[in-house]
Amino acid sequence: MVIAQSFAKNMGLYGERIGCLHFVCSDKGIADRVLAHVKIIVRSMISSPPKHGARVVELILNDPDMR
């Protein structure tokens, strides 16, 4: 199972690639193979993604008053 979450809308960070991609695997062997493939895909697409959007999300989620 693959689950994708985007945080761009709820944080107002459109175009910042803020989110998570989860893979649920039946065993560690499959998980290791999936991870190997994902690393190849990610490396070819975005070798150095921008960090400022992730830093904004981190700041908001780690500050009780802002959260």
Backbone atoms as SQL, in Angstrom:
CREATE TABLE atoms (id INTEGER PRIMARY KEY, chain TEXT, resi INTEGER, resn TEXT, atom TEXT, x REAL, y REAL, z REAL);
INSERT INTO atoms VALUES
  (1, 'A', 1, 'MET', 'N', 0.848, -1.159, 0.000),
  (2, 'A', 1, 'MET', 'CA', 0.000, 0.000, 0.000),
  (3, 'A', 1, 'MET', 'C', 0.905, 1.237, 0.000),
  (4, 'A', 2, 'VAL', 'N', 0.496, 2.249, -0.748),
  (5, 'A', 2, 'VAL', 'CA', 1.229, 3.512, -0.790),
  (6, 'A', 2, 'VAL', 'C', 0.278, 4.616, -0.354),
  (7, 'A', 3, 'ILE', 'N', 0.730, 5.448, 0.573),
  (8, 'A', 3, 'ILE', 'CA', -0.083, 6.557, 1.075),
  (9, 'A', 3, 'ILE', 'C', 0.694, 7.847, 0.843),
  (10, 'A', 4, 'ALA', 'N', 0.057, 8.812, 0.201),
  (11, 'A', 4, 'ALA', 'CA', 0.685, 10.110, -0.051),
  (12, 'A', 4, 'ALA', 'C', -0.047, 11.179, 0.749),
  (13, 'A', 5, 'GLN', 'N', 0.729, 12.039, 1.410),
  (14, 'A', 5, 'GLN', 'CA', 0.166, 13.157, 2.155),
  (15, 'A', 5, 'GLN', 'C', 0.820, 14.438, 1.651),
  (16, 'A', 6, 'SER', 'N', 0.022, 15.446, 1.430),
  (17, 'A', 6, 'SER', 'CA', 0.546, 16.750, 1.058),
  (18, 'A', 6, 'SER', 'C', 0.229, 17.732, 2.181),
  (19, 'A', 7, 'PHE', 'N', 1.241, 18.495, 2.573),
  (20, 'A', 7, 'PHE', 'CA', 1.038, 19.519, 3.593),
  (21, 'A', 7, 'PHE', 'C', 1.038, 20.908, 2.973),
  (22, 'A', 8, 'ALA', 'N', 1.112, 20.982, 1.641),
  (23, 'A', 8, 'ALA', 'CA', 1.205, 22.268, 0.963),
  (24, 'A', 8, 'ALA', 'C', -0.044, 23.118, 1.222),
  (25, 'A', 9, 'LYS', 'N', -1.218, 22.503, 1.142),
  (26, 'A', 9, 'LYS', 'CA', -2.451, 23.284, 1.282),
  (27, 'A', 9, 'LYS', 'C', -2.659, 23.747, 2.724),
  (28, 'A', 10, 'ASN', 'N', -2.519, 22.836, 3.705),
  (29, 'A', 10, 'ASN', 'CA', -2.792, 23.244, 5.076),
  (30, 'A', 10, 'ASN', 'C', -1.719, 24.172, 5.643),
  (31, 'A', 11, 'MET', 'N', -0.544, 24.235, 5.041),
  (32, 'A', 11, 'MET', 'CA', 0.496, 25.157, 5.501),
  (33, 'A', 11, 'MET', 'C', 0.627, 26.367, 4.576),
  (34, 'A', 12, 'GLY', 'N', -0.133, 26.392, 3.477),
  (35, 'A', 12, 'GLY', 'CA', -0.040, 27.506, 2.540),
  (36, 'A', 12, 'GLY', 'C', 1.287, 27.552, 1.806),
  (37, 'A', 13, 'LEU', 'N', 1.900, 26.381, 1.596),
  (38, 'A', 13, 'LEU', 'CA', 3.225, 26.301, 0.978),
  (39, 'A', 13, 'LEU', 'C', 3.138, 25.645, -0.390),
  (40, 'A', 14, 'TYR', 'N', 2.327, 26.185, -1.262),
  (41, 'A', 14, 'TYR', 'CA', 2.148, 25.621, -2.586),
  (42, 'A', 14, 'TYR', 'C', 3.465, 25.627, -3.361),
  (43, 'A', 15, 'GLY', 'N', 3.768, 24.538, -4.034),
  (44, 'A', 15, 'GLY', 'CA', 4.977, 24.446, -4.841),
  (45, 'A', 15, 'GLY', 'C', 6.241, 24.193, -4.045),
  (46, 'A', 16, 'GLU', 'N', 6.119, 23.870, -2.765),
  (47, 'A', 16, 'GLU', 'CA', 7.298, 23.684, -1.925),
  (48, 'A', 16, 'GLU', 'C', 7.632, 22.220, -1.652),
  (49, 'A', 17, 'ARG', 'N', 6.907, 21.292, -2.249),
  (50, 'A', 17, 'ARG', 'CA', 7.160, 19.856, -2.068),
  (51, 'A', 17, 'ARG', 'C', 7.136, 19.441, -0.597),
  (52, 'A', 18, 'ILE', 'N', 6.128, 19.881, 0.104),
  (53, 'A', 18, 'ILE', 'CA', 6.000, 19.552, 1.520),
  (54, 'A', 18, 'ILE', 'C', 4.991, 18.417, 1.661),
  (55, 'A', 19, 'GLY', 'N', 5.442, 17.288, 2.155),
  (56, 'A', 19, 'GLY', 'CA', 4.546, 16.159, 2.342),
  (57, 'A', 19, 'GLY', 'C', 5.304, 14.887, 2.674),
  (58, 'A', 20, 'CYS', 'N', 4.580, 13.787, 2.670),
  (59, 'A', 20, 'CYS', 'CA', 5.165, 12.479, 2.989),
  (60, 'A', 20, 'CYS', 'C', 4.630, 11.427, 2.025),
  (61, 'A', 21, 'LEU', 'N', 5.439, 10.445, 1.782),
  (62, 'A', 21, 'LEU', 'CA', 5.034, 9.284, 1.003),
  (63, 'A', 21, 'LEU', 'C', 5.353, 8.057, 1.849),
  (64, 'A', 22, 'HIS', 'N', 4.326, 7.285, 2.172),
  (65, 'A', 22, 'HIS', 'CA', 4.473, 6.117, 3.046),
  (66, 'A', 22, 'HIS', 'C', 4.273, 4.848, 2.232),
  (67, 'A', 23, 'PHE', 'N', 5.088, 3.859, 2.488),
  (68, 'A', 23, 'PHE', 'CA', 4.935, 2.541, 1.877),
  (69, 'A', 23, 'PHE', 'C', 4.712, 1.539, 2.992),
  (70, 'A', 24, 'VAL', 'N', 3.627, 0.779, 2.909),
  (71, 'A', 24, 'VAL', 'CA', 3.331, -0.264, 3.884),
  (72, 'A', 24, 'VAL', 'C', 3.630, -1.594, 3.200),
  (73, 'A', 25, 'CYS', 'N', 4.621, -2.317, 3.732),
  (74, 'A', 25, 'CYS', 'CA', 5.070, -3.570, 3.115),
  (75, 'A', 25, 'CYS', 'C', 4.804, -4.748, 4.045),
  (76, 'A', 26, 'SER', 'N', 4.673, -5.915, 3.460),
  (77, 'A', 26, 'SER', 'CA', 4.341, -7.101, 4.255),
  (78, 'A', 26, 'SER', 'C', 5.536, -7.681, 5.017),
  (79, 'A', 27, 'ASP', 'N', 6.755, -7.372, 4.568),
  (80, 'A', 27, 'ASP', 'CA', 7.925, -7.847, 5.310),
  (81, 'A', 27, 'ASP', 'C', 9.140, -6.960, 5.005),
  (82, 'A', 28, 'LYS', 'N', 10.196, -7.151, 5.783),
  (83, 'A', 28, 'LYS', 'CA', 11.386, -6.314, 5.672),
  (84, 'A', 28, 'LYS', 'C', 12.087, -6.460, 4.327),
  (85, 'A', 29, 'GLY', 'N', 12.080, -7.632, 3.762),
  (86, 'A', 29, 'GLY', 'CA', 12.720, -7.846, 2.465),
  (87, 'A', 29, 'GLY', 'C', 12.080, -6.998, 1.375),
  (88, 'A', 30, 'ILE', 'N', 10.764, -6.983, 1.363),
  (89, 'A', 30, 'ILE', 'CA', 10.046, -6.158, 0.379),
  (90, 'A', 30, 'ILE', 'C', 10.295, -4.684, 0.671),
  (91, 'A', 31, 'ALA', 'N', 10.261, -4.306, 1.948),
  (92, 'A', 31, 'ALA', 'CA', 10.503, -2.906, 2.318),
  (93, 'A', 31, 'ALA', 'C', 11.886, -2.450, 1.857),
  (94, 'A', 32, 'ASP', 'N', 12.887, -3.298, 2.005),
  (95, 'A', 32, 'ASP', 'CA', 14.243, -2.956, 1.566),
  (96, 'A', 32, 'ASP', 'C', 14.305, -2.753, 0.050),
  (97, 'A', 33, 'ARG', 'N', 13.621, -3.603, -0.698),
  (98, 'A', 33, 'ARG', 'CA', 13.609, -3.461, -2.160),
  (99, 'A', 33, 'ARG', 'C', 12.859, -2.205, -2.600),
  (100, 'A', 34, 'VAL', 'N', 11.739, -1.929, -1.944),
  (101, 'A', 34, 'VAL', 'CA', 10.983, -0.708, -2.262),
  (102, 'A', 34, 'VAL', 'C', 11.844, 0.524, -1.986),
  (103, 'A', 35, 'LEU', 'N', 12.500, 0.547, -0.840),
  (104, 'A', 35, 'LEU', 'CA', 13.359, 1.672, -0.486),
  (105, 'A', 35, 'LEU', 'C', 14.473, 1.871, -1.514),
  (106, 'A', 36, 'ALA', 'N', 15.080, 0.796, -1.963),
  (107, 'A', 36, 'ALA', 'CA', 16.136, 0.897, -2.967),
  (108, 'A', 36, 'ALA', 'C', 15.617, 1.536, -4.256),
  (109, 'A', 37, 'HIS', 'N', 14.446, 1.133, -4.683),
  (110, 'A', 37, 'HIS', 'CA', 13.854, 1.705, -5.903),
  (111, 'A', 37, 'HIS', 'C', 13.472, 3.171, -5.706),
  (112, 'A', 38, 'VAL', 'N', 12.899, 3.489, -4.550),
  (113, 'A', 38, 'VAL', 'CA', 12.506, 4.870, -4.271),
  (114, 'A', 38, 'VAL', 'C', 13.728, 5.785, -4.268),
  (115, 'A', 39, 'LYS', 'N', 14.822, 5.326, -3.687),
  (116, 'A', 39, 'LYS', 'CA', 16.044, 6.134, -3.666),
  (117, 'A', 39, 'LYS', 'C', 16.544, 6.441, -5.074),
  (118, 'A', 40, 'ILE', 'N', 16.456, 5.468, -5.965),
  (119, 'A', 40, 'ILE', 'CA', 16.877, 5.677, -7.359),
  (120, 'A', 40, 'ILE', 'C', 15.978, 6.723, -8.028),
  (121, 'A', 41, 'ILE', 'N', 14.686, 6.589, -7.827),
  (122, 'A', 41, 'ILE', 'CA', 13.739, 7.527, -8.443),
  (123, 'A', 41, 'ILE', 'C', 13.931, 8.939, -7.897),
  (124, 'A', 42, 'VAL', 'N', 14.019, 9.058, -6.583),
  (125, 'A', 42, 'VAL', 'CA', 14.169, 10.377, -5.966),
  (126, 'A', 42, 'VAL', 'C', 15.472, 11.031, -6.401),
  (127, 'A', 43, 'ARG', 'N', 16.526, 10.269, -6.434),
  (128, 'A', 43, 'ARG', 'CA', 17.834, 10.823, -6.810),
  (129, 'A', 43, 'ARG', 'C', 17.805, 11.368, -8.233),
  (130, 'A', 44, 'SER', 'N', 17.118, 10.691, -9.133),
  (131, 'A', 44, 'SER', 'CA', 17.073, 11.151, -10.517),
  (132, 'A', 44, 'SER', 'C', 16.148, 12.358, -10.704),
  (133, 'A', 45, 'MET', 'N', 15.174, 12.524, -9.804),
  (134, 'A', 45, 'MET', 'CA', 14.210, 13.622, -9.945),
  (135, 'A', 45, 'MET', 'C', 14.648, 14.883, -9.211),
  (136, 'A', 46, 'ILE', 'N', 15.057, 14.728, -7.965),
  (137, 'A', 46, 'ILE', 'CA', 15.405, 15.895, -7.137),
  (138, 'A', 46, 'ILE', 'C', 16.633, 15.566, -6.303),
  (139, 'A', 47, 'SER', 'N', 17.765, 15.969, -6.762),
  (140, 'A', 47, 'SER', 'CA', 18.969, 15.653, -5.996),
  (141, 'A', 47, 'SER', 'C', 19.143, 16.596, -4.815),
  (142, 'A', 48, 'SER', 'N', 18.593, 17.788, -4.891),
  (143, 'A', 48, 'SER', 'CA', 18.731, 18.755, -3.807),
  (144, 'A', 48, 'SER', 'C', 17.473, 19.633, -3.726),
  (145, 'A', 49, 'PRO', 'N', 16.428, 19.128, -3.073),
  (146, 'A', 49, 'PRO', 'CA', 15.185, 19.895, -3.004),
  (147, 'A', 49, 'PRO', 'C', 15.330, 21.126, -2.105),
  (148, 'A', 50, 'PRO', 'N', 14.495, 22.132, -2.313),
  (149, 'A', 50, 'PRO', 'CA', 14.556, 23.326, -1.458),
  (150, 'A', 50, 'PRO', 'C', 14.169, 22.974, -0.026),
  (151, 'A', 51, 'LYS', 'N', 14.781, 23.661, 0.932),
  (152, 'A', 51, 'LYS', 'CA', 14.530, 23.371, 2.346),
  (153, 'A', 51, 'LYS', 'C', 13.642, 24.397, 3.039),
  (154, 'A', 52, 'HIS', 'N', 13.457, 25.575, 2.451),
  (155, 'A', 52, 'HIS', 'CA', 12.769, 26.627, 3.192),
  (156, 'A', 52, 'HIS', 'C', 11.330, 26.265, 3.539),
  (157, 'A', 53, 'GLY', 'N', 10.610, 25.561, 2.675),
  (158, 'A', 53, 'GLY', 'CA', 9.243, 25.158, 3.007),
  (159, 'A', 53, 'GLY', 'C', 9.209, 24.201, 4.178),
  (160, 'A', 54, 'ALA', 'N', 10.124, 23.242, 4.193),
  (161, 'A', 54, 'ALA', 'CA', 10.196, 22.286, 5.301),
  (162, 'A', 54, 'ALA', 'C', 10.554, 22.983, 6.608),
  (163, 'A', 55, 'ARG', 'N', 11.382, 23.995, 6.535),
  (164, 'A', 55, 'ARG', 'CA', 11.754, 24.741, 7.747),
  (165, 'A', 55, 'ARG', 'C', 10.567, 25.519, 8.307),
  (166, 'A', 56, 'VAL', 'N', 9.727, 26.055, 7.435),
  (167, 'A', 56, 'VAL', 'CA', 8.528, 26.758, 7.889),
  (168, 'A', 56, 'VAL', 'C', 7.603, 25.777, 8.612),
  (169, 'A', 57, 'VAL', 'N', 7.377, 24.604, 8.030),
  (170, 'A', 57, 'VAL', 'CA', 6.524, 23.585, 8.653),
  (171, 'A', 57, 'VAL', 'C', 7.108, 23.158, 10.000),
  (172, 'A', 58, 'GLU', 'N', 8.408, 22.926, 10.038),
  (173, 'A', 58, 'GLU', 'CA', 9.061, 22.527, 11.294),
  (174, 'A', 58, 'GLU', 'C', 8.865, 23.584, 12.376),
  (175, 'A', 59, 'LEU', 'N', 9.046, 24.833, 12.016),
  (176, 'A', 59, 'LEU', 'CA', 8.880, 25.925, 12.974),
  (177, 'A', 59, 'LEU', 'C', 7.457, 25.947, 13.527),
  (178, 'A', 60, 'ILE', 'N', 6.473, 25.828, 12.649),
  (179, 'A', 60, 'ILE', 'CA', 5.070, 25.879, 13.085),
  (180, 'A', 60, 'ILE', 'C', 4.720, 24.689, 13.968),
  (181, 'A', 61, 'LEU', 'N', 5.127, 23.491, 13.572),
  (182, 'A', 61, 'LEU', 'CA', 4.745, 22.284, 14.328),
  (183, 'A', 61, 'LEU', 'C', 5.495, 22.144, 15.655),
  (184, 'A', 62, 'ASN', 'N', 6.650, 22.759, 15.772),
  (185, 'A', 62, 'ASN', 'CA', 7.419, 22.656, 17.014),
  (186, 'A', 62, 'ASN', 'C', 7.175, 23.791, 17.996),
  (187, 'A', 63, 'ASP', 'N', 6.359, 24.767, 17.632),
  (188, 'A', 63, 'ASP', 'CA', 6.035, 25.880, 18.527),
  (189, 'A', 63, 'ASP', 'C', 4.575, 25.737, 18.972),
  (190, 'A', 64, 'PRO', 'N', 4.337, 25.436, 20.246),
  (191, 'A', 64, 'PRO', 'CA', 2.967, 25.218, 20.713),
  (192, 'A', 64, 'PRO', 'C', 2.023, 26.376, 20.412),
  (193, 'A', 65, 'ASP', 'N', 2.507, 27.616, 20.488),
  (194, 'A', 65, 'ASP', 'CA', 1.636, 28.765, 20.224),
  (195, 'A', 65, 'ASP', 'C', 1.255, 28.847, 18.750),
  (196, 'A', 66, 'MET', 'N', 2.166, 28.485, 17.859),
  (197, 'A', 66, 'MET', 'CA', 1.886, 28.553, 16.427),
  (198, 'A', 66, 'MET', 'C', 1.055, 27.362, 15.971),
  (199, 'A', 67, 'ARG', 'N', 1.260, 26.225, 16.628),
  (200, 'A', 67, 'ARG', 'CA', 0.554, 25.002, 16.237),
  (201, 'A', 67, 'ARG', 'C', -0.921, 25.148, 16.515);
